[in-house]
Amino acid sequence: MAFYSKDTDKSTEKLKPSGFSTPDAYPVYSPSPYSQLQDSGYDSVRTLEIREMQEEEKYIQGLRQQREKIEAFSRDLDKKVKKIRELEEEIKNLKGSKGEIQRMAGQINKLTEELRNKEEENEELKQAMRKQVEEYEYSLNELQSVVMKERDDRSKEIRNLKNQNKAKDEEISFLAYENEKAKKQLKLAEEKCEAEIIAGKEKDKQANEQIKAWKAFERMLKDQVAELGHEKGLLESKINELREKVEIADTKLHQKEDIEPALIKEKKKNEELRALLAEKEKELESLRENKSQNQYQIEEEFNSLHNELSCAMDLIKRQENTIIELRMRKKEDDLAISSLTEDLTHKEEECERIQSRLNKYLKDSEEEASKTTEIQITIQRLKSENLDLKKQLQSFIEKEQQDKLERRQFAKMKIELLNQRDLEVGRLTEAIDAFAAHRNYSEQ
């Protein structure tokens, strides 16, 4: 005897509890939620809970129908028991009639057989109810496991989204830090290149000024050397003239010394010549006076010339020392100029290297600018993705909150349904107890 039609979904046959066989007359209330999820592709927690509520309502409806059947059967049994009592009264009243007694006994046997059949049917109904309860519990456990799995998947998905959002934020922060660092390095490189270029230009300017100064100093030294050579020639001519004068004075002095012995000899030989000697002595005295005067003048002039010559020699020596020193300094300056020239060459090479580095830096800066642009585009994209993830996360959170509210409502509704089920089970138990009481009474 069937209370309502059976669902013909073949997927339910895989989920029936082992050790039970469901006859075609008895329904299977809950097909596998997992198989239906596979068939439908994806169901939300709300859909699963609605399905659970529907299964609960079906189960309560089945209990209500079974209770109604049992109550109807109990009423029918009451009628039959009442009829049996009436027949027993008739039997008591008609004890004298054997045929009537046999007829009544046949009716009693018939009613007893019907009662036995009803009891067997009731036993089958109890077994079917136990199977339905077990199947319902099994389906409910499956549905709860699917719901828990779905909730765990949702929680994992939300955690993954939060981790992705955090990773995106960290990646954006790292890219922004790398962008700022690249900008600072590029700025420092540009400032260093500009400072090196300015320093190279200053050194080139100083080297050119030093070269110009050394060239002017070299021209001045050449002019001084020429002037000193001219003065040296004049001094040498004066010295030669003084030497000639000194030689003439020495010649006159030697001549005078030769005349004096001759005069002495002449005095001895010829007194006649004394007058002449006196005259000659006078002349000699005059010559001596002239000689002393001339010698004094010559000595003064010689001393003055000697002093001038000493001064000139000192000056020449100093000039020569100066020239030697200037030549040494010129050599040093030439070495310094050659060193400066080499430094200038090195600086030019350094400037070329700096220029090449600057070109490379400019190229790198363009590449960095393009990379910065790409990074900024990436940052904007990541920000938009982050915003989308935040929106998605917010929608998930809102949906989760909505699901929580709906789950609370569903829990409240399930509590009400459970209360109804308990009430129906209580009524069904009362009906079964009443039926058992009638049975016991009928057996008595």
ZAMARGU-4260 file (C-alpha; in steps of 0.2 Angstrom, whole numbers, plus 5000, padded with zeros to 4 digits):
<rodrens>
0) 5000/5000/5000 | 5008/5016/4994 | 5005/5033/5003 | 5012/5043/4988 | 5021/5040/4972
5) 5040/5036/4971 | 5053/5047/4963 | 5060/5038/4948 | 5077/5046/4949 | 5090/5031/4947
10) 5104/5040/4955 | 5095/5037/4972 | 5098/5018/4970 | 5117/5021/4973 | 5113/5030/4990
15) 5101/5018/4998 | 5108/5011/5014 | 5115/4994/5013 | 5104/4979/5020 | 5088/4987/5016
20) 5076/4984/5001 | 5063/4997/4997 | 5048/4990/4988 | 5041/4999/4974 | 5025/5003/4984
25) 5036/5013/4996 | 5043/5030/4992 | 5061/5036/4993 | 5060/5054/4999 | 5077/5061/4997
30) 5088/5058/4981 | 5107/5061/4983 | 5111/5080/4985 | 5128/5076/4979 | 5122/5068/4963
35) 5110/5082/4960 | 5124/5094/4962 | 5134/5085/4949 | 5119/5085/4937 | 5115/5104/4940
40) 5133/5109/4940 | 5133/5121/4956 | 5120/5125/4969 | 5122/5137/4983 | 5121/5134/5001
45) 5104/5142/5001 | 5098/5130/4987 | 5104/5116/4997 | 5096/5122/5013 | 5080/5125/5003
50) 5081/5107/4997 | 5084/5101/5015 | 5068/5111/5020 | 5058/5103/5006 | 5064/5085/5011
55) 5060/5089/5029 | 5042/5095/5024 | 5040/5079/5013 | 5045/5069/5028 | 5033/5078/5039
60) 5020/5076/5026 | 5023/5058/5025 | 5022/5056/5044 | 5006/5066/5043 | 4999/5054/5030
65) 5004/5039/5039 | 4997/5045/5055 | 4980/5049/5045 | 4981/5031/5038 | 4984/5024/5056
70) 4970/5034/5063 | 4959/5029/5049 | 4964/5011/5052 | 4961/5013/5070 | 4944/5020/5067
75) 4941/5005/5056 | 4947/4994/5069 | 4936/5002/5082 | 4921/4999/5071 | 4926/4981/5068
80) 4930/4979/5087 | 4913/4987/5090 | 4905/4975/5078 | 4914/4960/5086 | 4907/4966/5103
85) 4890/4967/5095 | 4892/4950/5087 | 4898/4943/5104 | 4882/4951/5112 | 4872/4943/5098
90) 4881/4926/5101 | 4877/4928/5120 | 4859/4932/5115 | 4858/4918/5102 | 4867/4904/5111
95) 4852/4893/5108 | 4854/4895/5089 | 4869/4884/5084 | 4868/4889/5065 | 4869/4907/5070
100) 4883/4904/5082 | 4893/4895/5068 | 4889/4910/5056 | 4895/4922/5070 | 4911/4911/5072
105) 4914/4912/5054 | 4912/4931/5054 | 4924/4932/5069 | 4937/4921/5060 | 4935/4932/5045
110) 4937/4948/5055 | 4952/4940/5065 | 4960/4936/5048 | 4957/4953/5042 | 4965/4959/5058
115) 4980/4948/5056 | 4982/4955/5038 | 4980/4973/5045 | 4994/4969/5058 | 5005/4962/5044
120) 5002/4977/5034 | 5005/4988/5049 | 5022/4979/5052 | 5026/4982/5034 | 5021/5000/5036
125) 5033/5001/5052 | 5047/4993/5042 | 5044/5006/5028 | 5044/5020/5040 | 5060/5014/5048
130) 5068/5013/5030 | 5061/5030/5026 | 5068/5037/5043 | 5085/5029/5039 | 5085/5035/5021
135) 5080/5052/5027 | 5094/5052/5040 | 5106/5046/5027 | 5101/5060/5014 | 5101/5073/5028
140) 5119/5068/5033 | 5124/5068/5015 | 5116/5085/5013 | 5124/5092/5028 | 5141/5085/5023
145) 5139/5094/5006 | 5133/5110/5015 | 5148/5109/5026 | 5160/5105/5011 | 5152/5120/5002
150) 5154/5131/5017 | 5173/5125/5019 | 5175/5129/5001 | 5168/5146/5003 | 5179/5149/5018
155) 5194/5143/5009 | 5189/5154/4994 | 5187/5169/5005 | 5204/5166/5013 | 5212/5163/4996
160) 5204/5180/4990 | 5210/5188/5006 | 5228/5181/5004 | 5228/5186/4985 | 5222/5204/4990
165) 5236/5204/5003 | 5248/5198/4991 | 5242/5211/4978 | 5244/5225/4991 | 5262/5219/4995
170) 5266/5217/4977 | 5259/5235/4974 | 5269/5242/4989 | 5285/5233/4982 | 5283/5239/4965
175) 5280/5257/4971 | 5296/5255/4982 | 5306/5249/4967 | 5299/5263/4957 | 5304/5276/4970
180) 5321/5268/4972 | 5324/5268/4953 | 5319/5286/4952 | 5331/5291/4966 | 5345/5281/4958
185) 5342/5289/4941 | 5341/5306/4949 | 5358/5303/4958 | 5366/5296/4942 | 5360/5312/4933
190) 5367/5323/4947 | 5383/5313/4947 | 5385/5315/4928 | 5381/5333/4929 | 5394/5336/4943
195) 5407/5326/4934 | 5404/5336/4918 | 5405/5352/4927 | 5421/5347/4936 | 5428/5341/4919
200) 5424/5358/4912 | 5432/5367/4927 | 5448/5357/4926 | 5449/5360/4907 | 5447/5378/4910
205) 5460/5378/4924 | 5472/5368/4913 | 5469/5380/4898 | 5472/5395/4910 | 5488/5387/4917
210) 5494/5383/4899 | 5491/5401/4894 | 5500/5407/4910 | 5515/5396/4907 | 5516/5402/4889
215) 5516/5420/4895 | 5529/5416/4908 | 5540/5407/4895 | 5539/5422/4884 | 5544/5434/4899
220) 5559/5422/4903 | 5565/5423/4885 | 5563/5442/4885 | 5573/5443/4902 | 5586/5431/4895
225) 5588/5442/4879 | 5589/5458/4890 | 5602/5450/4902 | 5612/5444/4887 | 5613/5462/4880
230) 5618/5469/4897 | 5631/5456/4899 | 5638/5461/4882 | 5639/5479/4888 | 5647/5474/4904
235) 5660/5463/4896 | 5665/5478/4884 | 5667/5490/4899 | 5678/5477/4908 | 5689/5475/4892
240) 5691/5494/4891 | 5696/5494/4910 | 5708/5480/4907 | 5716/5490/4893 | 5718/5505/4904
245) 5725/5495/4918 | 5738/5487/4906 | 5743/5504/4900 | 5745/5510/4918 | 5756/5495/4922
250) 5766/5498/4906 | 5770/5516/4911 | 5774/5510/4929 | 5787/5497/4922 | 5795/5510/4911
255) 5797/5522/4926 | 5805/5508/4936 | 5817/5505/4922 | 5822/5524/4921 | 5826/5526/4939
260) 5841/5514/4939 | 5847/5522/4923 | 5846/5539/4931 | 5856/5533/4947 | 5869/5525/4935
265) 5870/5541/4925 | 5872/5552/4942 | 5887/5541/4946 | 5894/5542/4928 | 5890/5559/4924
270) 5887/5572/4937 | 5884/5584/4922 | 5868/5576/4920 | 5863/5581/4938 | 5854/5596/4932
275) 5846/5586/4920 | 5843/5573/4933 | 5836/5586/4944 | 5825/5592/4931 | 5821/5574/4927
280) 5818/5571/4946 | 5806/5586/4945 | 5798/5578/4930 | 5799/5562/4939 | 5791/5570/4955
285) 5778/5578/4944 | 5776/5561/4935 | 5775/5553/4952 | 5762/5565/4958 | 5753/5563/4941
290) 5755/5544/4943 | 5749/5544/4961 | 5734/5555/4956 | 5732/5544/4940 | 5734/5528/4950
295) 5722/5534/4963 | 5709/5539/4950 | 5713/5523/4941 | 5712/5513/4957 | 5695/5522/4962
300) 5689/5519/4944 | 5696/5501/4945 | 5688/5499/4962 | 5671/5506/4956 | 5672/5496/4940
305) 5677/5481/4950 | 5663/5484/4962 | 5651/5487/4947 | 5659/5471/4939 | 5656/5462/4955
310) 5638/5468/4956 | 5636/5464/4938 | 5644/5447/4941 | 5633/5444/4956 | 5618/5450/4946
315) 5624/5439/4931 | 5626/5425/4943 | 5609/5428/4951 | 5602/5430/4934 | 5611/5414/4929
320) 5604/5406/4945 | 5587/5413/4941 | 5589/5407/4923 | 5594/5390/4929 | 5580/5390/4942
325) 5568/5396/4929 | 5575/5383/4917 | 5572/5370/4931 | 5555/5377/4935 | 5552/5377/4916
330) 5557/5359/4915 | 5546/5356/4930 | 5532/5367/4922 | 5535/5357/4906 | 5533/5341/4916
335) 5518/5349/4924 | 5511/5355/4907 | 5515/5338/4900 | 5506/5330/4916 | 5492/5342/4914
340) 5491/5338/4895 | 5491/5320/4900 | 5478/5324/4913 | 5468/5334/4901 | 5469/5319/4889
345) 5464/5308/4903 | 5450/5320/4907 | 5445/5321/4889 | 5444/5302/4889 | 5435/5303/4905
350) 5423/5316/4898 | 5421/5304/4883 | 5418/5290/4895 | 5406/5301/4906 | 5398/5306/4890
355) 5396/5288/4884 | 5390/5284/4902 | 5378/5299/4901 | 5371/5293/4885 | 5370/5276/4893
360) 5361/5283/4908 | 5350/5293/4897 | 5346/5278/4887 | 5344/5268/4904 | 5334/5283/4910
365) 5322/5281/4895 | 5321/5263/4898 | 5318/5266/4917 | 5305/5279/4912 | 5297/5266/4900
370) 5299/5253/4914 | 5292/5266/4926 | 5277/5269/4914 | 5275/5250/4913 | 5276/5248/4932
375) 5263/5262/4934 | 5252/5254/4921 | 5255/5237/4931 | 5251/5246/4947 | 5235/5254/4940
380) 5230/5237/4934 | 5234/5229/4950 | 5225/5243/4959 | 5210/5240/4948 | 5212/5221/4951
385) 5214/5224/4969 | 5198/5235/4969 | 5189/5221/4959 | 5195/5209/4972 | 5190/5220/4986
390) 5173/5222/4978 | 5172/5203/4975 | 5177/5200/4993 | 5164/5213/4999 | 5151/5204/4988
395) 5156/5188/4996 | 5156/5195/5013 | 5139/5202/5010 | 5133/5186/5002 | 5140/5177/5017
400) 5131/5188/5029 | 5115/5186/5019 | 5118/5167/5019 | 5120/5168/5038 | 5104/5178/5039
405) 5095/5165/5028 | 5103/5151/5037 | 5097/5158/5053 | 5079/5160/5046 | 5081/5142/5039
410) 5087/5136/5056 | 5072/5144/5064 | 5061/5136/5050 | 5069/5119/5053 | 5067/5120/5071
415) 5048/5124/5068 | 5048/5109/5056 | 5057/5098/5068 | 5044/5103/5081 | 5030/5099/5069
420) 5039/5082/5065 | 5040/5079/5084 | 5022/5083/5086 | 5017/5072/5071 | 5029/5058/5078
425) 5020/5060/5094 | 5003/5059/5086 | 5009/5044/5076 | 5015/5036/5092 | 4998/5040/5100
430) 4989/5032/5086 | 5000/5017/5086 | 4998/5015/5105 | 4979/5017/5102 | 4980/5004/5088
435) 4990/4992/5100 | 4978/4995/5114 | 4963/4991/5102 | 4973/4976/5096 | 4976/4970/5114
440) 4958/4973/5118 | 4952/4964/5103 | 4963/4949/5107 | 4955/4949/5124
</rodrens>
